């Protein structure tokens, strides 16, 4: 051990951990270095054994499923180096190497922190104190080239060694450790079909070497690569203008989401990045798409290959929709055949045959997953895959690992165990809800409740700042988006549903909540008062429900439309003719649409809340401002009120309402 390494070994554990987390954040923040939740970093150091009081050498390594950019100390697995390295003496061989992962539990220090990943052995067995394992596009481009070994030699000389493809695990760790021990001049290795691993005596040196490998590979590709690695342009597949491709994407989104949800409900994400559009406009894209992705992290997110539409953007939406249905049927059959070709008696059951990536030349890419974040990240991974293919094709030919090896990764027992560790889905997971009038009152409370139950929510309101505030309260764009919408305008309502389609792939749950109240006696009610309330509530609900039904039919997955009506739709009271009549119109729409849309599995229900005062926009600017809030409402109501409802009184809906609304509707207490 060098003097520098001895100094590092004796550094306080807290300092070692802090350096490791800071290094991880710097590397993970740059997508050129690694992708979301991809790769891992580690550090070795000395701590005091709380039982014996003696020093003990520990390994801190990013745990399974963590992300480098957001890594915290709780995301580190903590293990004893001596015990980990002793596993080499009991290693039963490559045919049983998966058993070694269970053995990691006997090497933990204390509670051990996060669950150790499959790469833990590599970090432990390599003699260096600091190790980075990353999946940079430039590195994988060389790793996935048909002559990657020769290209690695040309690019790095003798500073980086080539390691042929081997599935991550204990044997790969032994192989790399042996190379490191025998070649002290190396700064790292190129892992065929996978990524890179770098090491160093200090955290700073390790990070510098990782960046050197990534940067040198990128410069090599630029210096040595061809200008048009994907071939010449296909004129018919040129990207449509931005507004046009987003219009087409919004119309195709519910079709794609419905198809991709054949096995289980999915959320969609749309991307029309220039990298995607250029790739799909080039002659070689069909053969490259068919090869699938290479890096294990890539195809675990994107599946073995995408589904590719073989039509130009100038085709009609109807023609594209029909072709997508045909391609989807063929994709499912092909995936089932792939599973049957490689499945062993002890393989996990097939998880689903639908695509995770759908490519539309001239339009863009849809990625899909059980939640928005997973869908978005799948799209990001395919962007990485395109960059990898571009790099490999520029200097050689793209040659991903074999289909059989991909299956061994996708249906690996250890990957299955990782999936089983995931928390159970919330009741409305993968559902997409659109709530009108969601900037305040009942709408705001409903939007927040739906999000809390796991739904992706489109927060729609005439007041864009109010909608944005509610959206920010809910969380990131993976959970909610805001839309400024005037429900009395056809164009505005259509635009709101297009925004929902582009953000999440479609809509499953719609809450007609937008409303207002101008309380006037009959003789003081103007035609303008009457028209305004009927335009917002009667006309607005009609326009919103029409677009909802159109999108739900295109998805073919049923759906729910809920009207927030009012007690005033049923019970009469003074000074309320315009509002009461508009609410009665809404209540009858519920009955009419329930009868009409039932054949498509679209359920239409109404809720008639009574006095909802606290937090209500209506009471703040309408009746409340004019009538003294709750006291006046009690006096004029023909129905006894013991207390006013709060907008936060979100409870389970009556059992007469269909799921999921039994668990997600907002009702108020009398």
Buried (B, 14 or more C-beta within 10 A) or exposed (E): EEEEBEEBBEBEBEEBBBBBBEBBBBBBEEBBBBBBBBBBBBBBBBBEEEEEEEEBBBBBBBBBEBBBBEBEBEBBBBBBBEBBBEBBEEBEEBEEBBEBBEBBEEBBBEEBBBBBBBBBBBBBBBBBBBBBBBBBBBBBBBBBBEBBBEBBBEBBEEBBBBBEBBBBBBBBBBBBBEBBEEEEEBBBBBBBBBBBBBBBBBBEBBBBBBBBBBBBBBEBBEEEBEEBBBBEEBEEBBBBEEEBBBBBBBBBBBBBBBBBBBEEBBBBBBBBBEBBBBBBBBEBBBEBBEBBBBBBBBBBBBBBBBBBBEBBBEBEEEEBBBBBBEBBEEBBEBBEEBBEEBBEEEBBEBBBBBBBBBBBBBBBBBBBBBBBBBBBBBBBBBBBBBBBBBBBBBBBEBBBBEBEBBBBBBBBEBBBBBEEEEEEEBBBBBBBBBBBBBBBBBBBBBBBBBBBBBBBBBBBBBBBEBBBBBBEEBEEBBBBBBBBBBBBBEEBBBBBBBBBBBBBBBBBBBBBBBBBBBBBEEEEBEEEBBEBBBBBBBBBBBBBBBBBBBBBBBBBBBBBBBBBBBBBBEBEBEBBBBBBBBBBBBBBBBEEBBEEBEEBEBBBBBBBBBBBBBBBBBBBBBBBEBBEBBEBBBEEBEEEBEEBBBBEBBEEBEEEBEEBBBBBBBBBBE
